[in-house]
């Protein structure tokens, strides 16, 4: 009987501790130029296939091509990455070899839920990229397809900048 009480108490205490943990979310404001205002993302859930990894180079947009004003400075457009929900493409701004800005040019578009996901995922991906100064960033939970496309396009743009 004593063992049952101790086991039950330990289990309840463990469950309470687990439930009291807060998930890691950066609650900082969205960074300017993150492109989150017009971006829309699809609802993405577990059990769905991984994003396609085919990427195609896109034509630079007006005024944002792969230009270099000095070594490792300027704006560089990443490849358009096709995901199961649509294309993802980013543009980066480099200054003296440092990543100073990331803008989402294309994100998959969809329903109202997609807009919710975009408002959540794109600023976090941008914040992570600026902090890491690379494409070695974590995906955003619930936006795995968009995260994978974002990271691939970001790496493409970084490769162009450092070429």
C-alpha positions as semicolon CSV with decimal commas, in nm:
position;residue;x (nm);y (nm);z (nm)
1;X;0,000;0,000;0,000
2;X;0,281;0,239;0,089
3;X;0,452;0,176;-0,248
4;X;0,131;0,252;-0,435
5;X;0,095;0,587;-0,259
6;X;0,458;0,680;-0,330
7;X;0,431;0,574;-0,696
8;X;0,105;0,766;-0,743
9;X;0,245;1,078;-0,576
10;X;0,561;1,063;-0,788
11;X;0,361;1,019;-1,108
12;X;0,130;1,310;-1,027
13;X;0,426;1,533;-0,941
14;X;0,599;1,441;-1,269
15;X;0,287;1,514;-1,474
16;X;0,239;1,849;-1,301
17;X;0,602;1,945;-1,374
18;X;0,568;1,847;-1,740
19;X;0,246;2,043;-1,783
20;X;0,396;2,351;-1,620
21;X;0,674;2,374;-1,879
22;X;0,623;2,650;-2,132
23;X;0,717;2,592;-2,497
24;X;1,004;2,802;-2,629
25;X;0,866;3,096;-2,826
26;X;1,048;3,415;-2,904
27;X;0,789;3,682;-2,831
28;X;0,989;3,963;-2,989
29;X;0,828;4,190;-3,245
30;X;0,845;4,098;-3,610
31;X;1,153;4,234;-3,780
32;X;1,108;4,505;-4,039
33;X;1,138;4,374;-4,392
34;X;1,057;4,016;-4,297
35;X;0,787;3,998;-4,562
36;X;0,536;3,856;-4,315
37;X;0,272;4,114;-4,393
38;X;0,174;3,969;-4,727
39;X;0,299;3,614;-4,689
40;X;0,053;3,330;-4,657
41;X;0,130;2,973;-4,566
42;X;-0,078;2,656;-4,585
43;X;-0,190;2,453;-4,291
44;X;0,075;2,190;-4,243
45;X;0,036;1,896;-4,014
46;X;0,206;1,579;-3,904
47;X;0,180;1,276;-4,125
48;X;0,200;1,468;-4,449
49;X;0,478;1,410;-4,701
50;X;0,803;1,604;-4,688
51;X;0,848;1,905;-4,915
52;X;0,989;1,851;-5,257
53;X;1,351;1,947;-5,286
54;X;1,345;2,066;-5,644
55;X;1,452;2,424;-5,674
56;X;1,479;2,641;-5,976
57;X;1,672;2,960;-6,015
58;X;1,443;3,254;-6,060
59;X;1,487;3,572;-6,247
60;X;1,584;3,858;-6,019
61;X;1,302;4,094;-5,938
62;X;1,323;4,455;-6,043
63;X;1,577;4,639;-5,833
64;X;1,668;4,331;-5,630
65;X;1,889;4,123;-5,854
66;X;2,215;3,959;-5,766
67;X;2,409;4,279;-5,749
68;X;2,729;4,350;-5,560
69;X;2,820;4,701;-5,462
70;X;3,130;4,578;-5,280
71;X;3,269;4,245;-5,169
72;X;2,989;4,050;-4,996
73;X;2,748;4,346;-5,002
74;X;2,418;4,393;-5,179
75;X;2,089;4,212;-5,233
76;X;2,072;3,852;-5,349
77;X;1,763;3,656;-5,453
78;X;1,753;3,289;-5,359
79;X;1,620;3,011;-5,577
80;X;1,249;2,944;-5,586
81;X;1,189;2,619;-5,397
82;X;0,876;2,424;-5,491
83;X;0,701;2,266;-5,190
84;X;0,385;2,058;-5,186
85;X;0,194;2,377;-5,100
86;X;0,360;2,615;-5,345
87;X;0,680;2,811;-5,405
88;X;0,903;2,967;-5,139
89;X;1,166;3,230;-5,221
90;X;1,369;3,475;-5,012
91;X;1,590;3,773;-5,080
92;X;1,880;3,861;-4,852
93;X;2,069;4,182;-4,793
94;X;2,438;4,159;-4,711
95;X;2,662;4,435;-4,581
96;X;3,036;4,375;-4,552
97;X;2,985;3,999;-4,539
98;X;2,712;4,013;-4,271
99;X;2,352;3,912;-4,323
100;X;2,152;4,227;-4,246
101;X;1,809;4,147;-4,386
102;X;1,591;3,863;-4,515
103;X;1,266;3,919;-4,704
104;X;1,023;3,646;-4,805
105;X;0,940;3,716;-5,170
106;X;0,717;3,411;-5,220
107;X;0,540;3,182;-4,977
108;X;0,266;2,926;-5,041
109;X;-0,076;3,089;-5,040
110;X;-0,394;2,936;-4,911
111;X;-0,675;2,984;-4,662
112;X;-0,705;3,202;-4,351
113;X;-0,515;2,940;-4,151
114;X;-0,228;2,986;-4,394
115;X;-0,216;3,356;-4,311
116;X;-0,201;3,269;-3,942
117;X;0,090;3,034;-4,001
118;X;0,271;3,296;-4,211
119;X;0,232;3,559;-3,943
120;X;0,390;3,316;-3,700
121;X;0,658;3,136;-3,904
122;X;0,818;3,388;-4,140
123;X;0,929;3,639;-3,873
124;X;1,073;3,360;-3,661
125;X;1,264;3,210;-3,952
126;X;1,396;3,556;-4,038
127;X;1,498;3,623;-3,679
128;X;1,676;3,287;-3,660
129;X;1,859;3,349;-3,989
130;X;1,977;3,693;-3,881
131;X;2,094;3,557;-3,547
132;X;2,274;3,258;-3,696
133;X;2,415;3,453;-3,994
134;X;2,360;3,134;-4,195
135;X;2,095;2,892;-4,316
136;X;2,172;2,655;-4,026
137;X;1,846;2,734;-3,846
138;X;1,566;2,534;-3,686
139;X;1,238;2,480;-3,866
140;X;0,922;2,630;-3,718
141;X;0,689;2,366;-3,576
142;X;0,365;2,355;-3,771
143;X;0,525;2,513;-4,078
144;X;0,768;2,240;-4,176
145;X;0,718;2,268;-4,552
146;X;0,759;2,644;-4,555
147;X;1,055;2,619;-4,319
148;X;1,232;2,369;-4,544
149;X;1,169;2,584;-4,853
150;X;1,276;2,900;-4,669
151;X;1,601;2,738;-4,554
152;X;1,681;2,606;-4,904
153;X;1,613;2,943;-5,067
154;X;1,813;3,121;-4,796
155;X;2,111;2,891;-4,855
156;X;2,087;2,958;-5,229
157;X;2,093;3,332;-5,172
158;X;2,386;3,302;-4,930
159;X;2,576;3,095;-5,186
160;X;2,521;3,368;-5,446
161;X;2,636;3,636;-5,202
162;X;2,954;3,453;-5,113
163;X;3,041;3,345;-5,466
